[in-house]
Amino acid sequence: MLAAAPMIETMRVTLAAEDDFEGWRDAARGLAEAGVPGSAIVWQVEGGEKDLFGGDDSPRPPAPAPSFAVPRRFVDLARSAICHSDPERFSLLYAMLLKLSGNKRAMEDRADPLLDRLERLAKEVRRDVHKMHAFIRFREVDGGEGPRFVAWFQPDHHIVRHAAGFFVRRFTSMRWSILTPELSIHWDDAILRESPGATRADAPDGDPIEETWKTYYASIFNPARLKVKAMTREMPKKYWRNMPETALVGSLIAGAQGREAAMIERSAAMPMAGGNLQASWQALRDEAKRCTRCDLYKCGTQTVFGEGPLNASIITTYVTNAVKHFKFVLRGKKRIHSKPDTSEIDACRWWQEQERGVIRPALTVALGATAARSLTGKTLTISRARETPLTLADGSECWITVHPSFLLRIPEEDRRREERARFVDDLVRIRKRAAKLAA
Amino acid sequence: MAQLSTREKLAILADAAKYDASCASSGTAKRDSRGGKGVGSTEGMGICHAYAPDGRCISLLKILLTNSCIFDCHYCINRKSSNVRRARFTAQEVVQLTLAFYKRNYIEGLFLSSGIIRSSNYTMEQLVEVARALREKHDFRGYIHLKSIPDADPELVRQAGLHADRVSINVELPTAAGLKRLAPEKSVGRIEDAMASLKSSIVEARDATTRFKSAPRFAPAGQSTQMIIGADAASDGDIVGKASMLYDRFALRRVYYSAFSPIPSPSAVLPLQRPPLMREHRLYQSDWLMRFYGFTPKEIVEATDGDGMLPLDIDPKLAWALKFRDRFPVDLNRAPKEDLLRVPGLGTKAVERLLKSRRWRTIMLADVARLTISLARCAHSS
């Protein structure tokens, strides 16, 4: 030990409990008024581990009349932070109190490292309290004079008294007990009692209603939106042991993909039958008339909508209905077809998908490259793509062949006949395939 | 058909209710069970009592009274023509389930909706009966959210509001054309009339409680609504415009979005996530920007691309900032609150802390790190 260090007499303060805010406040106030530095105080808790040198409380200087006011925000902060398990909390709060005695607005400097640390302690305590309010699970037992609800919980901090008021206000008419390793509380006939800590074995191990609750938990879960991380962030695994529904988490996650696939399969297999199919088609058609998803609507006069029975098993798609507004250049009075550009096709693909969504054909034929682009979102070469089908997003087949107008524009008689024969071959192959899919 | 047990019904009717996104149990009048015969309290902040593996919170017992329906709305799993298994709870069963779950601390209360059976009025009567029994017979003081049937008699809706903390009516789709196509039996006019009448009841009751302490409460947590995203031709810009109109005209507390995906479409441009879910997320972010960050609907539209869609890969606040680079950098030590709220990575809480702290010190980067959780994003724009 350095003999030269000036000796300040160490003050020893013993608090009645880990969460003894009143005891801390009374002692801290007097010591701060007397100008005792934080380094000279040893805070300890009754029944807790005594400081290395042990010993009884030092006689405290008589407290003079309060010379400075403490802001309300500090009191709130201290009430929460004092419940933290960090053994330094008492001295950190004392250091903050000294700071406030010199600068009454010190609470406003949120970027101050000391205040920041205390705010973090208080936040962790509030979170622990909140999780206790949320994740306590009562189990009903026969309590002799009627039902009693008992829960077991392991908080991270000394929060049981702090959190008790919520249960009192919420479950006033019930009789209940909350058992924790440090402290147990009991509510009977409008009186809150305390008893020593307990073990898990002291709590009941089940409740028949839990099976019903698990049914609810499994049914309200949407397997199509699996977000396991979002769940564990808010409901960390350390709480799971006391929550009966979490026993299902593993199997729900494992089964999710299968359930989602089954849902898609079911909805794909089930055509949008019912009285509204026709109405739906008509409304889609009306909506398309007012479409402004790309610039073509500005000079178009009408839209080209799908035609045919709504229970069709084949849909064919060709140029103008891949884009709903006919694109043209005016030559005299004639409107000459012009190829829509990719953005126009892509804007119109939405309608394409809506039409196919209503009809749900097993097979779609794209006549020409524009139609193929519209259906698949890819630019394809027909000569290479026409022999084998592609699979669309909904799982159905898409066959590609040439647009009939291509045949009319071939000048050589021989080649025209040849291409026509290939086109007819394509159509025959597609019809057979559709028949097979329908079977 | 054999009688279904309560548990079997619960499996069907909870499954049928999960497409309603709302789970809020906050923002209602403060009350507790002291001095009463029953259980229940509401203390401002809602509590999430569990989380499902889909990341959603479980706060309320969210169920349908029945999933039978005389309507045939295409986006709905419970439509008349759907071949799902049907079930129907009695009012008594719902009351018992709610109380049994509540007493074990599983839930904050009940969110009850229903398919339409026989008639709108008949259905609404059943919903009101559950809420009435909970409140009057069992003195239940927890949270109740009732879904109102748009065509129901105004007197029934009034009774619903007397018992419930929140009443909601779904607008279903962002465009009238979409509603006509997908829910031919519903009409925008009737839905909006019902919302307007709910609004005036809420305003009247609030006005009365300021003058007479004993005046009856009417839906103290206000009304909300839900829109399905991706089932009609509406762009994000259209949706934001519609939501903002709804907030203004009907004083809604919340507009919820629910991504519709009849078939997942892996052909979409962004393969990272199923697009509808990300789109839904971006719309919620834009909703937050309008409600808490001072963005106008027009500014959200400015953050969209040429087709009126919000980018999927970045959040709308960042998208807006990238389009208006001349507004940056922002001096954290001097800029007004409105400008600080525009800095990507600074949330409302961080801005409040910055404003307070900078009166005492010059804010340096290390201070910002203590004040916000996402330093990387705001370091580039301030």
Chai-1 contact restraints between the chains, C-beta under 6 A:
chainA,res_idxA,chainB,res_idxB,connection_type,confidence,min_distance_angstrom,max_distance_angstrom,comment,restraint_id
A,E108,B,K356,contact,1.0,0.0,6.0,A-B,restraint_1
A,D109,B,S357,contact,1.0,0.0,6.0,A-B,restraint_2
A,D109,B,W360,contact,1.0,0.0,6.0,A-B,restraint_3
A,R110,B,R353,contact,1.0,0.0,6.0,A-B,restraint_4
A,R110,B,K356,contact,1.0,0.0,6.0,A-B,restraint_5
A,R110,B,S357,contact,1.0,0.0,6.0,A-B,restraint_6
A,A111,B,S357,contact,1.0,0.0,6.0,A-B,restraint_7
A,A111,B,D367,contact,1.0,0.0,6.0,A-B,restraint_8
A,A111,B,R370,contact,1.0,0.0,6.0,A-B,restraint_9
A,D116,B,R370,contact,1.0,0.0,6.0,A-B,restraint_10
A,H133,B,I47,contact,1.0,0.0,6.0,A-B,restraint_11
A,A134,B,I47,contact,1.0,0.0,6.0,A-B,restraint_12
A,A134,B,H49,contact,1.0,0.0,6.0,A-B,restraint_13
A,I136,B,N105,contact,1.0,0.0,6.0,A-B,restraint_14
A,F138,B,R104,contact,1.0,0.0,6.0,A-B,restraint_15
A,F138,B,N105,contact,1.0,0.0,6.0,A-B,restraint_16
A,R169,B,D32,contact,1.0,0.0,6.0,A-B,restraint_17
A,R169,B,S41,contact,1.0,0.0,6.0,A-B,restraint_18
A,R170,B,S41,contact,1.0,0.0,6.0,A-B,restraint_19
A,F171,B,V39,contact,1.0,0.0,6.0,A-B,restraint_20
A,T172,B,S33,contact,1.0,0.0,6.0,A-B,restraint_21
A,T172,B,R34,contact,1.0,0.0,6.0,A-B,restraint_22
A,S173,B,G38,contact,1.0,0.0,6.0,A-B,restraint_23
A,S173,B,V39,contact,1.0,0.0,6.0,A-B,restraint_24
A,I209,B,A100,contact,1.0,0.0,6.0,A-B,restraint_25
A,T212,B,R7,contact,1.0,0.0,6.0,A-B,restraint_26
A,W213,B,Y106,contact,1.0,0.0,6.0,A-B,restraint_27
A,T215,B,R7,contact,1.0,0.0,6.0,A-B,restraint_28
A,T215,B,L10,contact,1.0,0.0,6.0,A-B,restraint_29
A,T215,B,A11,contact,1.0,0.0,6.0,A-B,restraint_30
A,Y216,B,L10,contact,1.0,0.0,6.0,A-B,restraint_31
A,Y216,B,A14,contact,1.0,0.0,6.0,A-B,restraint_32
A,S219,B,A11,contact,1.0,0.0,6.0,A-B,restraint_33
A,S219,B,A14,contact,1.0,0.0,6.0,A-B,restraint_34
A,S219,B,D15,contact,1.0,0.0,6.0,A-B,restraint_35
A,I220,B,A14,contact,1.0,0.0,6.0,A-B,restraint_36
A,I220,B,K18,contact,1.0,0.0,6.0,A-B,restraint_37
A,F221,B,A52,contact,1.0,0.0,6.0,A-B,restraint_38
A,F221,B,P53,contact,1.0,0.0,6.0,A-B,restraint_39
A,F221,B,D54,contact,1.0,0.0,6.0,A-B,restraint_40
A,N222,B,K18,contact,1.0,0.0,6.0,A-B,restraint_41
A,N222,B,D54,contact,1.0,0.0,6.0,A-B,restraint_42
A,R225,B,D54,contact,1.0,0.0,6.0,A-B,restraint_43
A,K227,B,D54,contact,1.0,0.0,6.0,A-B,restraint_44
A,K227,B,G55,contact,1.0,0.0,6.0,A-B,restraint_45
A,V228,B,P53,contact,1.0,0.0,6.0,A-B,restraint_46
A,A230,B,G55,contact,1.0,0.0,6.0,A-B,restraint_47
A,M231,B,Y51,contact,1.0,0.0,6.0,A-B,restraint_48
A,M231,B,P53,contact,1.0,0.0,6.0,A-B,restraint_49
A,M231,B,G55,contact,1.0,0.0,6.0,A-B,restraint_50
A,E234,B,Y51,contact,1.0,0.0,6.0,A-B,restraint_51
A,M235,B,Y51,contact,1.0,0.0,6.0,A-B,restraint_52
A,E245,B,A50,contact,1.0,0.0,6.0,A-B,restraint_53
A,V249,B,P53,contact,1.0,0.0,6.0,A-B,restraint_54
A,L252,B,P53,contact,1.0,0.0,6.0,A-B,restraint_55
A,I253,B,P53,contact,1.0,0.0,6.0,A-B,restraint_56
A,A273,B,S81,contact,1.0,0.0,6.0,A-B,restraint_57
A,G274,B,D72,contact,1.0,0.0,6.0,A-B,restraint_58
A,G274,B,S81,contact,1.0,0.0,6.0,A-B,restraint_59
A,G275,B,D72,contact,1.0,0.0,6.0,A-B,restraint_60
A,N276,B,D72,contact,1.0,0.0,6.0,A-B,restraint_61
A,N276,B,P184,contact,1.0,0.0,6.0,A-B,restraint_62
A,A279,B,P184,contact,1.0,0.0,6.0,A-B,restraint_63
A,S280,B,H74,contact,1.0,0.0,6.0,A-B,restraint_64
A,S280,B,R181,contact,1.0,0.0,6.0,A-B,restraint_65
A,A283,B,K180,contact,1.0,0.0,6.0,A-B,restraint_66
A,A283,B,R181,contact,1.0,0.0,6.0,A-B,restraint_67
A,L284,B,R181,contact,1.0,0.0,6.0,A-B,restraint_68
A,E287,B,A177,contact,1.0,0.0,6.0,A-B,restraint_69
A,G377,B,S267,contact,1.0,0.0,6.0,A-B,restraint_70
A,A393,B,S265,contact,1.0,0.0,6.0,A-B,restraint_71
A,A393,B,P266,contact,1.0,0.0,6.0,A-B,restraint_72
A,A393,B,S267,contact,1.0,0.0,6.0,A-B,restraint_73
A,D394,B,I263,contact,1.0,0.0,6.0,A-B,restraint_74
